[in-house]
Amino acid sequence: MILSKYNKEAYFMISLFIIFGIFSSCSEKKEVKTEKVPFNIQMKEQFITDITMAINHLDSAKTDTGDVKKYFLQSRKYFKKIEPILASLDIENYGFLNQPNILKVEEDDFTDIKTKQPSGYQVLEEEIFTEEMNAVLVNKHLNLVSSRLKLIRKNISFNHLKTYHFLWLFRKSIVQIALTGITGFDSPVLENSLEESKIVYQSLKTYLSIFKNEFNDGVLLKKWNQEIEASIKDLNANFNTFDRYRFIKNHTHKQLELWNQVVDDWQVSFPFELALKNDATSLFSKDTYNHTYFADRNSGEMTSEKIALGKKLFYDTNLSSNKKMSCATCHHPDKAFTDGLKIGAKVTRNTPTLLYAGLQKAFFYDKRAGSLEGQIIAVIENENEFHTDLETLREVVTQDSVYTKIFAKVFKNQKVGNAEIRNAIASYIRSLAPFNSKFDRNINALEHTLTQNEINGFNLFNGKAKCATCHFAPVFNGTVPPNYRESEIELIGVPERNDTINATISADLGRYYVYKTPERKHFFKTPTVRNAGKTAPYMHNGVYTTLEDVMDFYNRGGGIGIGIQNEYQTLPPDLLHLTNQEIKDIISFIHTLEDDIETY
């Protein structure tokens, strides 16, 4: 067909429009960018997916009672997937869902005392995996847990999250796996802790992938993925034979170092420090803990000058009314700051060590003091100890010209007050956390001198023997990681005498004396096991003179195991079935926790 001149021009123009349109369209497509979804939105989407699955399996367990065990385990799996997020963003609800099957007593003051029956996954585990399951009771707890999860799903907020929040919760989860996860703390019946720790690690890997664009060093992300996979592989083990020592040494500490590398790579700064210092690379170091987190809000900085002043006051007998007693009278450095007596002169309980005392949230065996400064007041005013008062104490110090000069320097020319005196002494006590024992040096790879028996002892302590479900590493006291908000008290049934035939419980009612709560009779704070080789005799009444005696008591199931019946015993009454060699190994490990305290 022959085109006219005008038809040719029209065809040409149409062709130009078509070509231009094609190029324009291509150009526009190239310029269109996929909008980056904020990390907190991605985290919430993953969280909602997992918590919904946890809820669905619980609801299925309510309707399909024949498969209640299967549905519980599936729900528990998804609960573990949300654990890293929930344990940081909603501590109270996480605590409810993961609390032990022990009566909870809240004592805020004499007018506000509450007792609460526990619920949550630990309670369900104990109620479901038993010889005779109470279907009505199980259904009650299924409803409680499901309702709580639905409430969390509805109300949890991710809007406030910043990058440093994610890094904190990521590290917190790593620490939680090491200190409670692999000990069986929250899987008391099934001892499914290693498998659940694998689930948590896999969840951490998922959440970390959300931040892949934050990495300037792509190799660092690869290292993390490899390390998580290596950790999961090593967790494929038997609960009783798992090597927890090497897991912490080779994995947890490596992960803390990698975490610090991420902080540098992402150029993140933190607004403050939590219980663990932001640059901690070991769980077993004097540089691990932020001591001000455990102290009074107004305690101020713990300087070397303040510590030196506190030490001078600690050894000064002039502070007591008779000028014969100092703090060191009952707390001897050569006995790990105890006195070696069953019960000290004119007091009613065994003298506890002051080593690591600052890493607690409550003081005295009955937790009647909330701070070291508060504990010092009680000592000053006790007629069987300093037998004086705060004002007299202040006058004694201000009349000493040496003291007044030091106080002016340490407290920046403030007048010497009893608060400053107590704060100085407390600062010295807080400094008594050396972390320089044989065990610390070995797990930090500073030396390689632990015997296999000593390593076995640590693994038993944190596994089969269940010691670490109350004495939490690395301080091995009752301050619960990873939040370190509470120092636990326990009823273990300590006898009046070392007697396994006609045993009777100690007459000391412990915590009961503070608020007169009947459910708190015979409850005492969990002390540290560090330096226990130097602090005999043991228990609040000094009833046991050797570590062998102590281990025999626990191996039998505590007070119930020797015939002392008590409804509220928190120590599981079951036999531990530890062999003589296993007991020897645990004691050998405990001796490795003895610090070099000559310089203190």
C-alpha positions in Angstrom: 0.0 0.0 0.0 1.2 3.5 -0.9 1.0 6.0 1.9 0.3 9.7 1.2 2.6 12.4 2.4 0.2 13.2 5.3 -0.3 9.6 6.2 3.5 9.1 6.4 3.8 12.1 8.7 1.0 10.9 10.9 2.5 7.4 11.1 5.9 8.9 12.0 4.4 11.0 14.8 2.5 8.0 16.2 5.7 5.9 16.1 7.5 8.6 18.1 4.8 8.6 20.7 4.9 4.8 21.0 8.7 4.8 21.2 8.8 7.7 23.7 6.1 5.9 25.7 8.1 2.7 25.9 11.3 4.6 27.0 9.3 6.6 29.5 7.7 3.5 30.9 11.1 1.8 31.3 12.5 5.0 32.8 9.7 5.2 35.3 10.1 1.5 36.2 13.7 2.0 36.9 13.0 5.0 39.2 10.4 3.1 41.2 12.0 2.0 44.5 10.7 -0.6 46.9 9.9 1.2 50.1 11.9 -0.2 53.0 9.7 -1.6 55.7 10.9 -0.4 59.1 12.5 -3.1 61.3 10.0 -2.7 64.1 7.2 -3.4 61.7 8.9 -6.5 60.4 9.7 -7.6 64.0 6.0 -7.2 65.0 4.8 -9.1 61.9 7.0 -12.1 62.9 6.0 -11.8 66.5 2.3 -11.8 65.7 2.7 -14.8 63.5 4.4 -16.8 66.2 2.3 -15.8 69.1 -0.8 -16.6 67.1 0.5 -20.1 66.5 1.2 -20.5 70.2 -2.4 -19.4 71.0 -3.9 -21.7 68.3 -2.2 -24.8 69.7 -3.4 -24.0 73.2 -6.9 -23.6 72.0 -6.7 -26.9 70.1 -5.5 -28.5 73.3 -8.7 -27.4 75.0 -10.9 -29.0 72.4 -8.9 -32.0 71.5 -8.0 -33.4 74.9 -6.7 -36.6 73.5 -3.7 -34.8 72.0 -3.2 -32.2 74.8 0.5 -33.2 75.2 1.2 -32.7 71.5 -0.6 -29.3 71.3 1.2 -28.1 74.5 4.6 -28.9 73.1 3.7 -27.1 69.8 2.5 -24.1 71.7 5.6 -24.1 73.9 7.7 -24.2 70.8 6.2 -21.0 69.5 6.4 -19.4 73.0 10.1 -20.0 72.8 10.2 -18.4 69.4 8.7 -15.2 70.8 10.8 -15.4 74.0 13.6 -13.0 72.9 11.0 -10.3 72.2 8.6 -10.9 75.0 11.2 -11.2 77.7 12.4 -7.7 76.9 9.3 -5.8 75.8 6.8 -7.2 78.3 8.8 -8.5 81.3 5.8 -8.8 83.6 3.7 -10.9 81.3 6.7 -13.0 80.3 7.2 -13.6 84.0 3.7 -14.8 84.4 3.9 -17.2 81.4 7.3 -18.6 82.5 7.0 -18.7 86.3 7.7 -21.9 88.4 4.9 -23.9 89.9 5.4 -22.3 93.3 3.0 -20.1 95.3 3.8 -16.5 94.6 3.8 -14.0 97.6 4.1 -10.3 97.0 4.9 -8.3 100.2 5.0 -4.6 99.4 4.1 -3.5 103.0 2.0 -4.7 105.9 -1.2 -3.4 104.2 -0.5 -4.9 100.8 0.4 -8.6 100.9 -0.9 -10.8 98.1 -0.6 -14.5 97.5 -1.1 -15.8 94.0 -1.4 -19.3 92.6 1.0 -19.7 89.7 0.1 -20.4 86.1 1.9 -20.5 82.8 3.9 -23.0 80.7 5.9 -24.4 83.6 2.8 -25.1 85.5 1.1 -26.7 82.5 4.2 -28.9 81.9 4.0 -30.2 85.5 0.2 -30.7 85.3 0.1 -32.4 81.9 3.1 -34.7 82.1 2.1 -36.5 85.2 0.8 -40.0 85.9 -2.8 -38.8 86.6 -3.6 -35.6 84.7 -6.3 -33.5 86.2 -8.3 -32.5 83.1 -10.2 -29.7 84.9 -7.1 -28.1 86.3 -5.2 -28.4 83.0 -8.1 -26.8 81.1 -8.1 -23.9 83.7 -4.4 -23.2 83.0 -4.8 -23.6 79.2 -7.5 -20.9 79.4 -5.3 -18.6 81.6 -2.3 -18.9 79.4 -4.2 -18.5 76.2 -6.0 -15.5 77.5 -2.8 -13.9 78.6 -1.2 -14.5 75.2 -4.2 -13.0 73.4 -3.9 -9.9 75.7 -0.3 -9.6 74.8 -1.0 -9.9 71.1 -3.6 -7.2 71.3 -1.6 -4.7 73.3 2.1 -5.2 72.6 3.8 -2.2 71.0 6.9 -2.1 68.8 6.6 1.6 67.9 9.2 2.8 70.4 11.9 0.4 69.4 15.3 1.7 68.3 18.2 -0.2 67.1 19.9 -0.3 70.6 16.7 -1.9 72.0 17.1 -4.7 69.5 20.7 -5.2 70.4 19.9 -5.3 74.1 17.2 -7.9 73.7 19.4 -9.9 71.4 22.2 -10.0 73.9 19.8 -10.6 76.8 18.5 -13.7 75.0 22.0 -15.1 74.6 22.7 -14.6 78.3 19.4 -16.1 79.2 20.1 -19.3 77.3 23.5 -19.7 79.0 22.4 -18.9 82.6 18.8 -20.4 82.8 18.0 -21.9 79.4 20.5 -24.8 79.4 20.1 -25.5 83.2 16.5 -26.8 83.0 15.2 -23.8 84.9 12.0 -23.5 82.9 11.5 -27.1 81.9 11.6 -28.9 85.2 9.8 -32.1 84.2 10.7 -32.8 80.6 14.2 -31.3 80.8 13.6 -30.1 77.2 15.8 -27.1 77.7 18.5 -27.9 75.1 15.9 -28.4 72.4 14.2 -25.2 73.4 17.4 -23.3 73.4 17.9 -24.3 69.8 14.5 -22.8 69.0 15.4 -19.5 70.6 18.7 -19.4 68.6 16.8 -20.0 65.4 14.4 -17.2 66.3 17.4 -14.9 67.0 18.7 -15.7 63.6 15.4 -14.8 62.0 15.2 -11.5 63.8 18.8 -10.7 62.9 18.1 -11.2 59.2 15.7 -8.3 59.5 18.7 -6.1 60.1 20.9 -7.4 57.3 21.0 -4.0 55.6 22.4 -2.4 58.8 25.7 -4.4 58.4 28.5 -2.4 56.9 30.6 -5.5 57.2 28.8 -8.3 55.4 31.3 -10.9 56.8 30.1 -10.1 60.3 26.5 -11.2 59.5 27.9 -14.4 58.0 30.0 -15.0 61.1 26.8 -14.6 63.2 24.8 -17.1 61.1 27.7 -19.6 61.3 28.0 -19.1 65.0 24.3 -19.6 65.6 24.3 -22.8 63.5 27.3 -24.1 65.4 25.5 -23.4 68.7 22.4 -25.2 67.5 24.5 -28.2 66.4 26.3 -28.4 69.8 22.9 -28.3 71.6 22.0 -31.6 70.0 22.9 -33.4 73.2 21.6 -35.3 76.2 20.5 -33.0 79.0 22.5 -34.8 81.7 25.7 -35.2 79.7 25.7 -31.8 77.9 29.0 -29.9 78.3 27.8 -26.6 79.5 31.2 -25.4 80.5 32.5 -25.6 76.9 29.3 -24.2 75.5 29.6 -21.0 77.5 33.3 -20.8 76.9 33.2 -21.5 73.2 29.8 -20.1 72.2 28.3 -17.6 74.7 31.6 -15.7 75.2 32.2 -15.7 71.4 28.7 -14.3 70.9 29.3 -11.5 73.4 32.4 -10.6 71.4 30.5 -10.7 68.1 27.8 -8.6 69.7 30.3 -5.9 70.5 31.5 -6.0 67.0 28.0 -5.4 65.7 27.7 -2.4 68.1 30.8 -0.9 66.5 29.8 -1.9 62.9 26.3 -0.3 63.3 27.8 2.6 65.2 25.2 2.3 68.0 25.3 4.2 71.2 23.4 3.3 74.3 21.6 5.8 76.6 22.6 3.9 79.8 23.7 0.5 81.1 21.6 -2.3 82.4 22.8 -5.0 84.8 25.5 -6.1 82.4 27.9 -3.4 81.1 27.4 -2.5 77.5 30.9 -3.7 76.5 31.0 -7.0 78.5 32.6 -9.8 76.6 32.5 -12.4 79.4 29.9 -13.5 82.0 32.7 -14.3 84.5 34.6 -11.1 84.9 34.9 -8.2 87.3 34.1 -6.0 84.2 30.8 -7.8 83.5 28.5 -6.1 85.9 27.3 -2.5 86.2 27.4 -2.2 90.0 25.3 0.9 90.0 22.4 -1.1 88.6 22.3 -3.1 91.9 22.8 -0.1 94.2 20.5 2.6 95.5 19.4 5.2 92.9 21.3 7.9 94.8 24.4 5.9 95.5 26.5 7.7 93.0 29.7 6.6 91.1 31.8 3.9 92.7 35.2 5.5 92.5 38.5 4.1 93.7 38.7 7.0 96.3 35.3 6.2 97.7 36.2 2.5 97.9 39.4 3.3 99.8 37.5 5.5 102.2 34.9 2.7 102.7 37.7 0.2 103.4 39.1 2.5 106.1 35.7 2.8 107.7 35.1 -1.0 107.4 38.1 -1.7 109.6 37.6 1.2 112.1 36.5 0.0 115.6 35.9 3.6 116.7 32.5 3.5 114.9 31.0 1.1 117.5 29.9 2.3 120.9 32.4 0.2 122.8 35.3 1.0 120.4 36.0 -2.7 120.0 33.9 -3.8 117.0 34.3 -3.0 113.3 32.7 -4.6 110.3 35.8 -6.8 110.0 35.2 -8.2 113.5 32.6 -10.5 111.9 33.8 -10.5 108.3 37.4 -11.7 108.1 39.1 -11.5 104.7 41.0 -14.8 105.4 37.7 -16.6 105.8 36.1 -15.0 102.7 34.6 -12.3 104.8 32.8 -14.7 107.2 33.8 -15.5 110.8 34.0 -19.3 110.6 31.5 -19.7 113.5 28.2 -21.6 113.5 26.5 -18.6 114.9 28.4 -15.4 115.7 28.5 -14.0 119.2 25.2 -12.3 120.3 23.6 -12.8 116.9 21.1 -15.4 115.8 22.3 -16.5 112.4 25.4 -17.7 110.6 27.6 -14.9 109.2 27.3 -14.8 105.4 30.2 -13.8 103.1 30.4 -10.2 101.9 32.0 -11.3 98.6 29.7 -10.6 95.7 27.1 -9.1 98.3 26.7 -6.1 96.1 25.3 -8.2 93.2 22.0 -8.7 95.0 18.7 -7.0 95.2 18.0 -7.8 98.9 20.0 -8.2 102.0 20.1 -10.3 105.3 18.9 -13.9 105.2 15.3 -12.7 105.4 15.6 -9.9 102.8 14.5 -7.2 105.3 16.9 -4.6 103.8 16.7 -3.4 100.2 20.2 -2.1 99.9 23.7 -2.3 101.4 23.2 1.1 102.8 20.0 -0.1 104.5 21.7 -3.2 105.9 24.5 -1.0 107.4 21.9 1.0 109.3 20.6 -2.2 111.0 24.2 -3.2 112.0 24.8 0.3 113.4 21.7 0.3 115.5 21.8 -3.4 116.6 22.5 -3.5 120.4 24.5 -6.7 119.9 26.7 -5.2 117.1 27.7 -1.5 116.9 25.0 -0.4 119.4 24.9 3.2 118.4 22.9 5.5 116.1 23.4 7.4 112.9 23.9 10.8 114.5 26.5 9.5 116.9 28.3 7.7 114.1 28.4 11.0 112.1 29.9 12.8 115.1 32.6 10.2 115.5 33.6 10.6 111.9 33.5 14.4 111.8 35.7 14.7 114.9 38.5 12.9 113.0 40.4 15.5 110.9 41.7 12.8 108.6 38.2 11.6 107.8 36.9 15.1 107.1 39.6 15.8 104.6 39.0 12.5 102.7 35.2 13.0 102.8 35.6 16.6 101.4 37.7 15.2 98.5 35.5 12.1 97.8 32.1 13.8 98.1 33.1 17.2 96.7 33.1 19.3 99.8 29.7 18.1 101.1 29.4 18.0 104.8 30.0 14.6 106.3 26.6 13.0 106.7 25.5 9.5 107.8 24.3 8.8 104.2 27.8 9.5 102.9 29.4 7.3 105.6 27.1 4.4 104.7 27.6 4.9 101.0 31.4 4.7 101.3 31.2 1.5 103.3 28.7 0.0 100.9 31.0 1.0 97.9 33.8 -0.9 99.5 31.6 -4.0 99.9 30.4 -3.7 96.3 34.0 -3.8 95.2 34.4 -7.2 96.7 33.6 -9.1 93.5 36.9 -10.1 92.1 35.9 -12.9 89.7 39.6 -14.1 89.8 39.0 -17.7 90.9 40.5 -20.7 89.1 37.2 -21.3 87.4 37.0 -17.7 86.2 40.5 -17.8 84.8 39.8 -21.0 82.9 36.4 -20.2 81.4 38.0 -16.9 80.2 40.8 -18.9 78.6 43.5 -17.2 80.7 44.8 -20.6 81.8 43.9 -24.2 81.2 44.2 -25.9 84.6 40.7 -27.3 85.3 40.6 -31.0 85.6 37.9 -33.0 83.9 36.4 -33.8 87.3 36.1 -30.1 88.0 34.5 -29.5 84.6 32.1 -32.4 85.2 31.2 -30.8 88.5 30.2 -27.5 86.8 28.2 -29.4 84.3 26.4 -31.4 87.0 25.8 -28.3 89.1 24.1 -26.7 86.1 22.4 -29.8 84.9 21.5 -33.1 86.6 22.0 -31.8 90.2 19.8 -28.7 89.5 21.9 -26.5 91.8 21.9 -23.7 89.2 18.1 -23.4 89.1 18.5 -21.6 92.5 22.2 -20.6 92.5 22.5 -18.9 89.1 25.9 -18.6 87.4 28.1 -16.6 87.3 27.5 -15.2 90.8 25.9 -18.5 91.9 23.5 -16.7 94.2 19.7 -16.3 94.0 19.6 -13.0 92.0 17.8 -14.2 88.9 19.3 -13.5 85.5 19.1 -12.0 82.9 17.0 -9.1 84.4 18.6 -9.2 87.9 15.6 -7.5 89.4 14.9 -10.0 92.2 16.9 -12.0 94.8 15.0 -15.2 95.5 14.1 -16.7 98.9 13.5 -20.4 99.2 12.1 -22.9 101.6 14.4 -26.0 101.5 13.7 -27.4 104.9 16.9 -26.9 106.8 16.9 -29.0 110.0 17.6 -27.9 113.5 20.4 -30.5 113.8 22.4 -32.6 111.4 20.0 -35.5 111.7 18.5 -37.7 109.0 16.5 -40.0 111.3 14.4 -37.8 113.5 14.9 -34.5 111.7 12.9 -31.4 112.8 12.9 -28.1 110.9 15.0 -25.2 112.2 13.0 -23.1 114.7 14.1 -19.9 112.8 11.1 -18.7 110.8 13.1 -16.5 108.5 11.2 -14.2 106.2 8.0 -14.7 108.3 9.4 -12.4 110.9 9.4 -9.4 108.5 5.7 -9.3 107.5 4.2 -12.3 109.4 3.0 -13.9 106.2 2.2 -17.6 107.1 3.2 -18.8 103.7 6.7 -17.4 104.2 7.7 -19.4 107.3 11.2 -20.8 107.0 12.1 -18.9 103.8 15.6 -17.7 103.5 17.6 -15.9 100.8 19.7 -18.0 98.4 23.3 -17.2 99.1 26.3 -17.4 96.8 28.2 -20.6 96.4 31.3 -18.7 95.4 34.1 -19.3 98.0 31.9 -21.8 99.8 35.1 -23.9 100.4 36.2 -21.2 102.8 32.9 -20.3 104.5 31.9 -23.3 106.6 29.7 -24.0 108.5 26.7 -23.8 106.2 23.0 -22.8 106.1 21.5 -19.9 108.1 22.0 -21.9 111.3 25.4 -23.4 110.5 23.9 -26.9 110.8 26.2 -28.5 108.3 30.0 -28.4 108.8 31.1 -29.8 105.4 30.1 -29.5 101.8 29.6 -33.3 101.8 26.9 -32.8 104.4 25.3 -30.1 102.2 25.3 -32.2 99.1 23.8 -35.2 101.0 21.0 -33.0 102.1 20.2 -31.9 98.6 20.7 -35.3 97.1 17.9 -36.6 99.5 15.5 -34.0 98.3 16.0 -31.4 101.1 13.8 -31.3 104.2 11.1 -33.6 102.7 13.8 -36.1 101.9 14.7 -36.4 105.6 11.2 -36.5 106.9 10.4 -32.8 107.3 7.0 -32.1 105.8 6.2 -28.6 104.6 3.5 -27.6 102.1 5.5 -24.7 100.6 9.0 -26.3 100.2 10.4 -24.8 97.0 13.2 -27.3 96.6 11.9 -30.3 94.5 11.5 -33.2 96.9 12.7 -35.8 94.4 15.9 -37.7 94.9 18.7 -36.4 92.7 20.3 -39.8 92.3 23.8 -38.4 92.4 26.6 -41.0 92.6 29.4 -40.6 95.1 31.7 -39.6 92.3 29.3 -37.0 91.0 29.1 -35.5 94.5 32.9 -35.4 94.6 33.0 -33.7 91.2 30.5 -31.0 92.3 32.5 -30.3 95.4 35.7 -30.1 93.4 34.0 -27.6 91.1 32.9 -25.5 94.1 36.5 -25.3 95.3 37.5 -23.8 92.0 35.3 -20.8 92.8 37.6 -19.7 95.6 39.0 -16.2 94.9 42.3 -14.6 95.6 41.3 -11.9 98.1 44.6 -11.0 99.6 44.4 -7.5 98.2 41.0 -6.9 99.6 
